[in-house]
Amino acid sequence: MSTTGFGLNAPGYAIRDVTDWFDGQVLSADRLVPELSTIAARALTGRFALPVFVIQGSEDFTTPTNLARMFVDGVEAPRKAFVTIKGGHFAAFMNPSEFLKELGRLVAITARHERNQSGSRRKPF
């Protein structure tokens, strides 16, 4: 089901709520897209003590894929990964099976790496 479908089927929502949402998307895009084009890649950095995984909808028009990839490229983390899956901005909800498959794969790789680095299994949390 599309985001529009969710809005039309949500309890207490009317057509007007869906059109307001679309109007908000257009207003945000008009103001934010020009700003996004001026962001320098070096501004998209950070240091994380934990692994950083970004699983992005390949057709996401709200968070441009190239900007999300630049973020991952710019961060320092023990492990990091950028993966695209089919879908748009809500890909994790619209395509949950692929999202969970990729998340599981990334976590499993990280766990194996940690186990190999430590030479033994640690107690979970």
PAZAPA-4460 file (N, C-alpha, C; in steps of 0.05 Angstrom, whole numbers, plus 32768, in hexadecimal, padded with zeros to 4 digits):
% residues 125
    n_x    n_y    n_z   ca_x   ca_y   ca_z    c_x    c_y    c_z   seq   type   mol
   8011   7FE8   8000   8000   8000   8000   8012   8019   8000     1      M     A
   800A   802D   7FF1   801A   8046   7FF0   8014   8057   8009     2      S     A
   8025   806C   800C   8020   807F   8022   8005   808B   8020     3      T     A
   7FFC   8091   8007   7FE2   809D   8003   7FCD   8089   800C     4      T     A
   7FD1   806F   8006   7FBE   805B   800E   7FBC   8059   802D     5      G     A
   7FD4   805B   803A   7FD3   805B   8057   7FC3   8072   8062     6      F     A
   7FC7   808A   8056   7FB9   80A2   805F   7F9B   809F   805A     7      G     A
   7F93   8094   8044   7F76   8092   803D   7F69   807D   804E     8      L     A
   7F78   8069   8058   7F6C   8054   8068   7F70   8057   8086     9      N     A
   7F7F   806C   808E   7F84   8070   80AB   7F6B   807A   80B9    10      A     A
   7F65   806F   80D0   7F4D   8077   80DF   7F4E   8095   80E5    11      P     A
   7F39   80A3   80DF   7F37   80BF   80E5   7F43   80D2   80D0    12      G     A
   7F4F   80C7   80BB   7F5A   80D8   80A6   7F47   80DB   808F    13      Y     A
   7F49   80F2   8083   7F38   80F8   806C   7F49   8100   8054    14      A     A
   7F3D   8103   803D   7F4B   810B   8025   7F5A   8125   802A    15      I     A
   7F4F   8137   8039   7F5C   8151   803F   7F76   814D   804E    16      R     A
   7F78   8139   805F   7F91   8134   806E   7FA6   812A   805A    17      D     A
   7F9F   811A   8047   7FB2   8110   8033   7FBC   8127   8022    18      V     A
   7FA9   8138   8019   7FB2   814F   8008   7FC3   8162   8018    19      T     A
   7FBD   8166   8032   7FCE   8177   8043   7FEB   816B   8044    20      D     A
   7FEC   8151   8046   8006   8143   8048   8016   8148   802E    21      W     A
   8008   8145   8017   8015   814A   7FFD   801E   8167   7FFB    22      F     A
   800D   817A   8004   8014   8196   8003   802D   819B   8014    23      D     A
   802F   818E   802B   8046   8190   803D   805F   8186   802F    24      G     A
   805D   816F   8021   8074   8164   8013   807E   8178   7FFD    25      Q     A
   806B   8184   7FEF   8073   8197   7FDA   8080   81B0   7FE6    26      V     A
   8075   81BA   7FFC   8080   81D1   8009   809C   81CB   8014    27      L     A
   809F   81B4   8020   80BA   81AC   802A   80CE   81A9   8014    28      S     A
   80C6   819C   7FFE   80D8   8198   7FE7   80E0   81B3   7FDC    29      A     A
   80CD   81C5   7FD9   80D4   81E0   7FCE   80E9   81EE   7FDE    30      D     A
   80E9   81EA   7FF8   80FB   81F8   800A   8115   81E8   800F    31      R     A
   8112   81CE   8011   8129   81BD   801A   813B   81B4   8003    32      L     A
   8130   81AE   7FEC   8140   81A4   7FD6   8156   81B7   7FCE    33      V     A
   8150   81D1   7FCB   8166   81E4   7FC5   817B   81E4   7FDB    34      P     A
   8173   81E2   7FF4   8186   81E1   800A   8198   81C8   8009    35      E     A
   818C   81B2   8002   819C   8199   8000   81B2   819A   7FEB    36      L     A
   81AC   81A9   7FD6   81C0   81AB   7FC0   81D9   81BB   7FC9    37      S     A
   81D7   81CA   7FDE   81EE   81DA   7FE7   81FE   81CD   7FFE    38      T     A
   81F5   81B5   8007   8203   81A8   801D   821D   819B   8012    39      I     A
   8232   81A2   801F   824C   8196   8017   824F   817B   8024    40      A     A
   825B   8169   8015   825E   814D   801F   826D   814D   803A    41      A     A
   8280   815F   803E   828F   815F   8057   827D   8166   806F    42      R     A
   8266   8173   806A   8254   8179   8080   8245   8160   808A    43      A     A
   8245   814C   807A   8237   8133   8081   824A   811F   808D    44      L     A
   8255   8126   80A4   8268   8114   80B1   8260   8110   80CE    45      T     A
   826D   80FE   80DA   8269   80FA   80F7   8279   80E2   80FF    46      G     A
   827C   80DF   8119   828B   80C8   8124   8277   80B8   8136    47      R     A
   8275   809E   8131   8263   808D   8140   8273   8076   814C    48      F     A
   826C   806F   8165   8279   8058   8172   826C   803E   816A    49      A     A
   8255   803F   815E   8245   8028   8156   8245   8026   8138    50      L     A
   823E   800E   812E   823B   800C   8111   8225   801E   8106    51      P     A
   8228   8027   80EE   8214   8039   80E1   820B   802B   80C8    52      V     A
   81F1   8025   80C7   81E5   8018   80AF   81CF   802A   80A5    53      F     A
   81CF   8031   808C   81B9   8040   8080   81AD   802E   806A    54      V     A
   8194   8028   806E   8185   8018   805A   8170   802B   804E    55      I     A
   8175   8032   8035   8166   8048   8028   8155   803D   8012    56      Q     A
   813D   8049   800F   812C   8043   7FF8   8139   804E   7FDF    57      G     A
   813C   803E   7FCB   814A   8047   7FB2   813A   805D   7FA3    58      S     A
   8120   805F   7FA8   8111   8074   7F9A   8109   808A   7FAE    59      E     A
   8118   808E   7FC3   8112   80A2   7FD7   8116   80BE   7FCC    60      D     A
   8100   80CE   7FCA   8103   80E9   7FC1   8104   80FD   7FD8    61      F     A
   80FF   80F4   7FF0   8100   8106   8007   811C   8108   8012    62      T     A
   812A   80F2   8014   8146   80F2   801C   8156   80E7   8004    63      T     A
   8162   80F9   7FF5   8170   80F0   7FDD   8185   80DB   7FE3    64      P     A
   8185   80C6   7FD3   8197   80AF   7FD7   81B4   80B8   7FD6    65      T     A
   81BB   80CB   7FC5   81D7   80D3   7FC4   81DF   80E1   7FDD    66      N     A
   81CD   80F0   7FEA   81D3   80FE   8003   81D7   80E9   801A    67      L     A
   81C5   80D5   801A   81C8   80C0   802F   81E2   80B1   802B    68      A     A
   81E9   80AC   8013   8203   809E   800D   821B   80B0   8016    69      R     A
   8219   80CA   8011   822F   80DC   8019   8231   80DC   8037    70      M     A
   821B   80DB   8045   821B   80DA   8062   822B   80C1   806C    71      F     A
   8224   80AA   8061   8231   8091   8069   824F   8092   8062    72      V     A
   8255   809C   804B   8271   809F   8043   8281   80B1   8056    73      D     A
   8273   80C5   8061   8281   80D9   8071   8283   80D2   808F    74      G     A
   8275   80BE   8098   8277   80B7   80B5   828E   80A5   80BB    75      V     A
   8297   80A6   80D3   82AB   8093   80DD   829C   8081   80F0    76      E     A
   829E   8067   80EC   8290   8053   80FC   829F   8039   80FB    77      A     A
   829D   8028   810F   82AA   800F   810F   82A3   7FFE   80F6    78      P     A
   828A   8000   80EE   8280   7FF4   80D5   826A   8006   80CB    79      R     A
   8268   8008   80B1   8253   8018   80A5   824B   800C   808B    80      K     A
   8232   8010   8083   8228   8005   806A   8211   8017   8060    81      A     A
   820F   8018   8046   81F9   8026   8038   81ED   8012   8025    82      F     A
   81D3   800D   8028   81C5   7FFA   8018   81AB   8007   800D    83      V     A
   81A5   8002   7FF4   818B   800B   7FEA   8179   7FF3   7FE7    84      T     A
   815F   7FF8   7FED   814A   7FE3   7FE8   8134   7FF0   7FD8    85      I     A
   8124   7FE0   7FCC   810E   7FEA   7FBC   80FB   7FFA   7FCD    86      K     A
   80F4   8012   7FC3   80E0   8022   7FD1   80E9   803F   7FD3    87      G     A
   80D8   804F   7FDF   80DD   806B   7FE3   80E5   8072   7FFF    88      G     A
   80DB   8089   8009   80E3   8093   8023   80DB   8080   803A    89      H     A
   80C5   8072   8038   80BC   805F   804C   80C2   8042   8045    90      F     A
   80D9   803E   8038   80DF   8023   802E   80E0   800E   8044    91      A     A
   80E9   8015   805C   80E9   8002   8072   80CD   7FF8   8079    92      A     A
   80B9   8009   8075   809E   8001   807B   808F   7FF6   8063    93      F     A
   8096   8000   804C   8089   7FF7   8033   8095   7FDC   8029    94      M     A
   80AD   7FD7   8030   80BC   7FC0   8027   80CA   7FB3   803F    95      N     A
   80BB   7FAB   8054   80C7   7FA2   806D   80D7   7F89   806A    96      P     A
   80CF   7F77   8058   80DE   7F5E   8056   80FB   7F63   804B    97      S     A
   80FD   7F74   8037   8118   7F7A   802D   8128   7F8A   8041    98      E     A
   811B   7F9D   804F   8129   7FAC   8063   8134   7F9A   8079    99      F     A
   8123   7F88   8083   812C   7F76   8099   8142   7F62   808F   100      L     A
   8140   7F5A   8076   8154   7F48   806A   816F   7F56   806A   101      K     A
   8170   7F6F   8061   8189   7F7E   805F   8193   7F85   807B   102      E     A
   8181   7F8D   808D   818A   7F93   80A9   8196   7F7A   80B6   103      L     A
   8189   7F63   80B3   8193   7F4A   80BE   81AE   7F43   80B2   104      G     A
   81B1   7F47   8098   81CA   7F41   808B   81E1   7F53   8096   105      R     A
   81DB   7F6C   8099   81F0   7F7F   80A4   81F7   7F79   80C1   106      L     A
   81E3   7F73   80D1   81E8   7F6C   80ED   81F8   7F52   80EF   107      V     A
   81F1   7F3E   80DF   81FF   7F24   80DF   821C   7F28   80D7   108      A     A
   8221   7F38   80C3   823D   7F3D   80BA   824C   7F4A   80D1   109      I     A
   8240   7F5E   80DE   824D   7F6C   80F4   8252   7F5A   810B   110      T     A
   823F   7F49   8112   8242   7F36   8128   8259   7F22   8123   111      A     A
   825A   7F18   810A   8270   7F06   8103   828B   7F13   8105   112      R     A
   828C   7F2C   80FB   82A5   7F3B   80FC   82AD   7F40   811A   113      H     A
   829B   7F47   812A   82A1   7F4C   8147   82AA   7F32   8154   114      E     A
   829D   7F1C   814E   82A4   7F03   815A   82C0   7EFB   8151   115      R     A
   82C7   7EFF   8138   82E2   7EF9   812E   82F7   7F0B   813A   116      N     A
   82F0   7F24   813F   8303   7F37   814B   8309   7F30   8168   117      Q     A
   82F4   7F28   8176   82F8   7F23   8193   8302   7F07   8198   118      S     A
   82FF   7EF4   8185   8309   7ED9   8189   82F6   7EC8   819A   119      G     A
   82E2   7ED4   81A5   82CE   7EC5   81B4   82B3   7ED3   81B3   120      S     A
   82A0   7EC4   81BC   8285   7ED0   81BC   8282   7EE0   81D6   121      R     A
   8277   7EF8   81D4   8271   7F08   81EB   8255   7F04   81F4   122      R     A
   824F   7F09   820D   8234   7F07   8216   8224   7F1E   8209   123      K     A
   820B   7F18   8200   81FC   7F2E   81F4   81F2   7F41   820A   124      P     A
   81F7   7F5A   8207   81EE   7F6F   8219   81F0   7F67   8235   125      F     A
***
